[in-house]
Amino acid sequence: MSTPATVARPRDFLVAVGTGEQTRRRRPFPWGTLIVHALLLVSVVVIAFPLYYCFILSTQTVDQVIEKPPLLLPSTHAIENYAEAWRKSKMGRLLVNSAIVAVSVALGKISISMLSAFAIVYFHFRGKTLVFWMIFVTLMLPVPVRILPTYEVVGNLGWINTYMGLTVPLMASATATFLFRQFYLTVPDELCEAAQLDGCGPMRFLWKFLLPLSWANIAALFVVLFIYGWNEYFWPLLVTNTADMRTVIIAIENIIPRSGTELPIWNVIMAASMMALLPPVAVIVFMQRWFVKGLIESEK
Amino acid sequence: MKRTVFKNRWLPYLLVVPQVLVTLVFFFWPAGKSLYLSLFRSPPFGGRDLFVGLDNFTALLTDAQYYDSVINSFIFAGGVTSLSVVVGLVVAGLANQKIRGLAIYRTMLLWPYGIAPAIAGIIFLFIFHPSYGVLPYFLSFVTSYEFNWLLKGWVAMALVIVATAWTHLGYNIAFFLAGLQAIPSSLLEAANVDGAGPVRRFTAIAVPLISPVTFYLVVVNMVFAFFGSFGVIHAVTRGGPGHATEIMVYKTWNDGFIGLNLGSSAAQSVILMALVIALTVLQFRFAEKRVTY
């Protein structure tokens, strides 16, 4: 897991592209740097525009939303729009549902992956290769290739429209298992030997040694899996059939006007969208280091 | 492989039980059932399944509408992948410079990954909105062509492609940055001494060196676009106008869940399965050969 290229010490690897250190004294003005800044700013603005647009619409009245030329500045009606979105789509319940799904899927995947990776690395047992390949093959079976039968299985278990149905079928994760396996393989053998000499059993070893060592991996995985769980669309749509079990991502679709005769309450739709997208985006912004680590290392 | 292992007869089995159980019950059994159902015609409201051999597949392969959904899927996945990989590479190249404020730029570039494709679709739906959207408004000064995604299939396709590519950008930028930072600075310094400018150093040295990352991202973006994009189609276009944005995953769901044509839907699932297996094999074949600097 010691992959310096991906861990957050970027400056060490940065290359003197752009300025050329050795000629700096002779160069009066760093045009190259200025151009890079300008281009980066343009990229940031272009990439951020859709979110900005969503935000400003969520602060305008319906009249301002349909105004021409479009009003590209925030207005003062944020509170009433957000309150209306909250009321109209029972946002509180939706956000709680999404949080339950995202957190349970992430924790569930992490726990069962950690256990099976531990078994695969630290034990010899008959059928180990089979188990490993079974876990690997799940990568090739995303929800769309088994839509109806999975629905049927969940139905037979009586899990339609329950939190169990929303979370448990998503909990197998090949990538998380591989990540833990990779990590355990880098833990020196001496640690396990020493622990065994001191009479430490396997579960105690996992709990007291491996778990504390893998916090960084767990945090990184959690961030990535949380975002995945929060943004999942297909599965919640299949297994829920009442408004109070919906997650926020699939519920917003319900308030989009489908016929031309409905009032375009785009300000309220955008307010609801803002509430749905802020949690995962905030997780990325505030836990960026873990996010990048989790994203890149879970693909190795 | 570990030299030191624990000796226990039953504990390892106990440890893998949760994962194996979830895998068997929710992955293997349903996938097997999809294979089975694809060979039968099931009456939607109960009754015995009728074995029809490969009829469901031949029906699909002679159905022009199914071909359309295949073509739509490739246009969609190809569009999303090329747009988000190319833009991601250029932006990562810019952000991989020795300048002030880099950390802030990076944060400002990665966050779109957190936005669900369906939500992105809803935002772009309004940006493209024929009566009120900001894009048709500004385009109306340039051309009198009506960019109405409710009427014109290709505009609807462009809408879902741009929205999906936007959400993939953060992922691609993160991987390209990691790849670019792994390039030994000596190589680029050597090129600098030889008189190569920043653009040339990027195109002639950095881009070829990170081609393994690019290949990986192309495959992963294809997989995302093929199998993870149900939400954006369902929330925004519903496969329309007509069937212009009906991608394979959406059609599989629509035929099975809404149309209750279980046999055909299962056959479509099996074709999708073949596709994802091919893409995964491609991805891992390459991972083994991945160049390390």
Interface residues (C-beta under 8 A of the other chain):
Chain A: A5 T6 P10 F13 L14 V15 A16 V17 G18 T19 G20 G32 T33 V36 H37 L39 L40 S43 V44 I47 A48 P50 L51 Y53 C54 L57 V65 I66 K68 P69 P70 L72 S111 I112 S113 L115 S116 F118 A119 I120 V121 Y122 F123 H124 F125 K128 V131 M134 I135 V137 T138 L139 M140 L141 P142 V143 P144 V145 R146 I147 L148 P149 T150 E152 V153 V154 V168 P169 M171 A172 T177 L185 D189 C192 E193 Q196 G201 P202 M203 F205 I227 W230 N231 Y233 F234 L237 L238 I249 I250 I252 E253 I256 P264 W266 I269 M270 S273 A276 L277 P280 V281 A282 V283 I284 V285 Q288 F291 V292 L295 I296 E299 K300
Chain B: K2 R3 T4 V5 F6 N8 L11 P12 Y13 L15 V16 P18 Q19 V20 V22 T23 L24 V25 F26 F27 F28 W29 P30 A31 G32 K33 S34 L37 V91 L94 A95 N96 Q97 K98 I99 G101 L102 Y105 R106 T107 M108 L109 L110 W111 P112 Y113 G114 I115 A116 P117 A118 I119 A120 I122 I123 F124 L125 F126 I127 H129 S131 Y132 V134 Y137 W166 L169 G170 Y171 A174 F175 L177 A178 G179 Q181 A182 I183 S185 L188 E189 N192 P198 R201 F202 Y216 V220 F227 G228 F230 G231 H234 A235 V249 T252 W253 G256 F257 L262 S265 A266 S269 V270 L272 M273 V276 I277 T280 A287
